[in-house]
């Protein structure tokens, strides 16, 4: 399985979008400061993910979620979560 995922930074209240084949390992790497884009944005919460059978699908979804339309979609999906932060 492959995953497109969203992390929420408790430090700067921003989100980070990524994809991986091992979501538990990747989240630990983010939390331990081993991923350069998020190392200064910790602590982080995994707030959303989608599972895919094929790597290409997860990668395409990650790319989409980083576009304007993708951000619009994410804001609708995680709106309730963000309103409580």
N, CA, C and O of each residue as an XYZ file, in Angstrom:
340
protein
N       0.839     -1.186      0.000
C       0.000      0.000      0.000
C       0.885      1.251      0.000
O       2.020      1.239      0.476
N       0.330      2.307     -0.542
C       0.986      3.614     -0.563
C       0.000      4.634     -0.010
O      -1.215      4.469     -0.117
N       0.539      5.672      0.572
C      -0.299      6.636      1.263
C       0.060      8.062      0.872
O       1.236      8.410      0.765
N      -0.967      8.887      0.657
C      -0.820     10.336      0.606
C      -1.282     10.801      1.984
O      -2.307     10.338      2.486
N      -0.530     11.716      2.597
C      -0.854     12.079      3.977
C      -0.663     13.565      4.226
O       0.034     14.261      3.488
N      -1.310     14.028      5.299
C      -1.239     15.423      5.711
C      -0.801     15.474      7.168
O      -1.364     14.790      8.022
N       0.204     16.286      7.437
C       0.651     16.539      8.801
C       0.278     17.961      9.176
O       0.284     18.859      8.335
N      -0.043     18.155     10.436
C      -0.344     19.483     10.957
C       0.732     19.858     11.959
O       1.033     19.097     12.879
N       1.309     21.040     11.773
C       2.349     21.531     12.678
C       1.699     22.290     13.830
O       1.009     23.287     13.618
N       1.922     21.814     15.035
C       1.409     22.516     16.210
C       2.205     23.794     16.476
O       1.739     24.685     17.186
N       3.390     23.878     15.911
C       4.253     25.042     16.110
C       3.797     26.226     15.259
O       3.588     27.322     15.781
N       3.643     26.010     13.948
C       3.308     27.133     13.063
C       1.898     27.051     12.475
O       1.504     27.898     11.673
N       1.136     26.017     12.881
C      -0.251     25.824     12.445
C      -0.385     25.603     10.943
O      -1.462     25.799     10.381
N       0.694     25.200     10.295
C       0.667     24.908      8.865
C       0.521     23.429      8.615
O       0.605     22.613      9.533
N       0.297     23.087      7.335
C       0.185     21.685      6.975
C       1.320     21.286      6.036
O       1.887     22.119      5.330
N       1.632     20.006      6.045
C       2.650     19.425      5.178
C       2.013     18.230      4.485
O       1.338     17.425      5.126
N       2.225     18.113      3.186
C       1.669     17.026      2.397
C       2.797     16.137      1.891
O       3.820     16.631      1.415
N       2.608     14.824      1.996
C       3.608     13.896      1.508
C       2.997     12.583      1.077
O       1.782     12.391      1.136
N       3.876     11.664      0.636
C       3.410     10.313      0.321
C       4.489      9.329      0.719
O       5.668      9.678      0.775
N       4.081      8.086      0.997
C       5.008      7.074      1.483
C       4.416      5.686      1.295
O       3.223      5.534      1.031
N       5.262      4.685      1.435
C       4.771      3.302      1.414
C       4.639      2.749      2.835
O       4.043      1.690      3.035
N       5.188      3.456      3.814
C       5.119      3.007      5.209
C       4.779      4.218      6.066
O       5.664      4.959      6.494
N       3.511      4.407      6.307
C       3.062      5.631      6.968
C       3.521      5.727      8.422
O       3.834      6.818      8.900
N       3.564      4.602      9.125
C       3.999      4.632     10.529
C       5.475      5.030     10.626
O       5.842      5.869     11.448
N       6.305      4.435      9.797
C       7.734      4.763      9.795
C       7.956      6.215      9.388
O       8.734      6.933     10.017
N       7.274      6.636      8.342
C       7.472      8.005      7.855
C       7.042      9.032      8.899
O       7.700     10.058      9.067
N       5.945      8.762      9.598
C       5.494      9.682     10.638
C       6.524      9.756     11.762
O       6.804     10.842     12.270
N       7.091      8.616     12.159
C       8.153      8.625     13.180
C       9.353      9.439     12.712
O       9.944     10.183     13.495
N       9.714      9.302     11.443
C      10.830     10.076     10.902
C      10.543     11.572     10.993
O      11.414     12.353     11.378
N       9.335     11.963     10.643
C       8.950     13.378     10.768
C       9.043     13.828     12.225
O       9.619     14.877     12.514
N       8.491     13.055     13.127
C       8.461     13.416     14.548
C       9.838     13.464     15.183
O      10.057     14.212     16.135
N      10.764     12.676     14.668
C      12.125     12.643     15.211
C      13.064     13.629     14.530
O      14.265     13.621     14.800
N      12.539     14.475     13.655
C      13.347     15.498     13.014
C      14.248     14.982     11.912
O      15.255     15.617     11.600
N      13.917     13.853     11.315
C      14.747     13.255     10.279
C      14.342     13.658      8.865
O      14.974     13.242      7.894
N      13.293     14.463      8.748
C      12.813     14.924      7.442
C      13.018     16.433      7.395
O      12.402     17.183      8.153
N      13.886     16.859      6.499
C      14.313     18.259      6.460
C      13.163     19.282      6.399
O      13.189     20.252      7.157
N      12.155     19.103      5.525
C      11.100     20.128      5.450
C      10.282     20.311      6.734
O       9.679     21.365      6.932
N      10.254     19.309      7.597
C       9.430     19.421      8.803
C      10.242     19.445     10.094
O       9.662     19.536     11.176
N      11.557     19.368     10.009
C      12.356     19.261     11.241
C      12.191     20.464     12.164
O      12.261     20.313     13.384
N      11.975     21.648     11.612
C      11.797     22.843     12.437
C      10.325     23.181     12.684
O      10.008     24.237     13.233
N       9.445     22.290     12.281
C       8.007     22.551     12.424
C       7.360     21.637     13.459
O       6.137     21.623     13.597
N       8.161     20.886     14.177
C       7.645     19.953     15.187
C       7.165     20.706     16.416
O       7.662     21.795     16.701
N       6.200     20.145     17.157
C       5.570     18.834     17.040
C       4.539     18.795     15.913
O       3.970     19.813     15.521
N       4.324     17.578     15.410
C       3.435     17.343     14.278
C       2.356     16.335     14.644
O       2.547     15.479     15.508
N       1.225     16.456     13.971
C       0.147     15.477     14.109
C      -0.209     14.975     12.716
O      -0.294     15.755     11.768
N      -0.413     13.686     12.602
C      -0.939     13.108     11.368
C      -2.452     13.302     11.414
O      -3.129     12.715     12.258
N      -2.981     14.123     10.512
C      -4.402     14.454     10.604
C      -5.237     13.873      9.468
O      -6.466     13.888      9.535
N      -4.580     13.360      8.422
C      -5.342     12.863      7.284
C      -4.454     11.980      6.432
O      -3.274     12.277      6.245
N      -5.013     10.895      5.915
C      -4.291     10.094      4.929
C      -5.267      9.339      4.051
O      -6.415      9.101      4.427
N      -4.794      8.969      2.884
C      -5.542      8.162      1.935
C      -4.637      7.023      1.499
O      -3.441      7.231      1.295
N      -5.183      5.829      1.354
C      -4.409      4.651      0.968
C      -4.649      4.321     -0.505
O      -5.761      4.442     -1.018
N      -3.579      3.904     -1.163
C      -3.634      3.530     -2.577
C      -2.879      2.227     -2.793
O      -1.919      1.923     -2.086
N      -3.321      1.478     -3.766
C      -2.665      0.227     -4.102
C      -1.380      0.469     -4.884
O      -0.426     -0.301     -4.762
N      -1.347      1.516     -5.674
C      -0.201      1.762     -6.551
C       0.512      3.058     -6.180
O      -0.117      4.060     -5.838
N       1.829      3.012     -6.258
C       2.657      4.161     -5.901
C       2.305      5.378     -6.748
O       2.214      6.491     -6.229
N       2.109      5.176     -8.029
C       1.815      6.299     -8.929
C       0.544      7.042     -8.501
O       0.479      8.268     -8.586
N      -0.454      6.299     -8.045
C      -1.701      6.933     -7.603
C      -1.479      7.797     -6.365
O      -2.008      8.906     -6.280
N      -0.702      7.299     -5.407
C      -0.421      8.073     -4.190
C       0.394      9.319     -4.523
O       0.134     10.397     -3.987
N       1.375      9.171     -5.405
C       2.200     10.312     -5.811
C       1.362     11.357     -6.537
O       1.503     12.554     -6.290
N       0.496     10.904     -7.428
C      -0.379     11.848     -8.137
C      -1.322     12.564     -7.170
O      -1.592     13.754     -7.329
N      -1.819     11.842     -6.174
C      -2.703     12.469     -5.188
C      -1.949     13.507     -4.365
O      -2.470     14.590     -4.100
N      -0.717     13.178     -3.958
C       0.099     14.151     -3.218
C       0.286     15.416     -4.058
O       0.119     16.526     -3.553
N       0.626     15.255     -5.311
C       0.826     16.416     -6.194
C      -0.458     17.233     -6.312
O      -0.424     18.463     -6.280
N      -1.595     16.539     -6.448
C      -2.869     17.237     -6.540
C      -3.166     18.023     -5.262
O      -3.609     19.169     -5.325
N      -2.927     17.416     -4.122
C      -3.226     18.076     -2.847
C      -2.374     19.326     -2.627
O      -2.712     20.169     -1.795
N      -1.286     19.448     -3.360
C      -0.414     20.621     -3.251
C      -0.820     21.738     -4.211
O      -0.244     22.825     -4.175
N      -1.811     21.476     -5.071
C      -2.281     22.498     -5.998
C      -3.339     23.365     -5.314
O      -3.755     23.077     -4.192
N      -3.764     24.411     -5.987
C      -4.822     25.272     -5.451
C      -6.116     24.510     -5.210
O      -6.743     24.663     -4.161
N      -6.524     23.680     -6.187
C      -7.746     22.893     -6.027
C      -7.586     21.865     -4.917
O      -8.529     21.590     -4.174
N      -6.399     21.305     -4.807
C      -6.138     20.330     -3.748
C      -6.210     20.963     -2.374
O      -6.764     20.373     -1.447
N      -5.659     22.153     -2.233
C      -5.722     22.874     -0.951
C      -7.172     23.218     -0.608
O      -7.586     23.147      0.549
N      -7.924     23.586     -1.625
C      -9.342     23.873     -1.411
C     -10.048     22.628     -0.883
O     -10.807     22.703      0.083
N      -9.799     21.485     -1.517
C     -10.381     20.225     -1.071
C      -9.972     19.912      0.367
O     -10.817     19.565      1.192
N      -8.681     20.035      0.666
C      -8.197     19.746      2.018
C      -8.838     20.650      3.052
O      -9.223     20.191      4.128
N      -8.954     21.914      2.740
C      -9.568     22.847      3.691
C     -11.000     22.446      4.011
O     -11.449     22.605      5.146
N     -11.726     21.923      3.014
C     -13.087     21.450      3.277
C     -13.065     20.193      4.134
O     -13.871     20.059      5.055
N     -12.156     19.275      3.846
C     -12.116     17.991      4.550
C     -11.654     18.145      5.997
O     -12.202     17.500      6.892
N     -10.659     18.986      6.234
C     -10.096     19.113      7.587
C     -10.541     20.394      8.283
O      -9.965     20.787      9.297
N     -11.554     21.035      7.743
C     -12.058     22.300      8.284
C     -12.397     22.187      9.779
O     -12.006     23.047     10.569
N     -13.105     21.155     10.156
C     -13.513     20.987     11.555
C     -12.278     20.820     12.442
O     -12.205     21.413     13.518
N     -11.320     20.025     12.003
C     -10.110     19.834     12.786
C      -9.363     21.150     12.976
O      -8.939     21.481     14.083
N      -9.209     21.889     11.892
C      -8.456     23.150     11.965
C      -9.151     24.192     12.823
O      -8.490     25.030     13.435
N     -10.459     24.150     12.873
C     -11.192     25.138     13.668
C     -11.025     24.909     15.168
O     -11.343     25.792     15.965
N     -10.541     23.760     15.553
C     -10.336     23.447     16.978
C      -8.873     23.552     17.390
O      -8.519     23.141     18.495
N      -8.028     24.084     16.541
C      -6.593     24.190     16.861
C      -6.220     25.599     17.272
O      -5.057     25.867     17.574
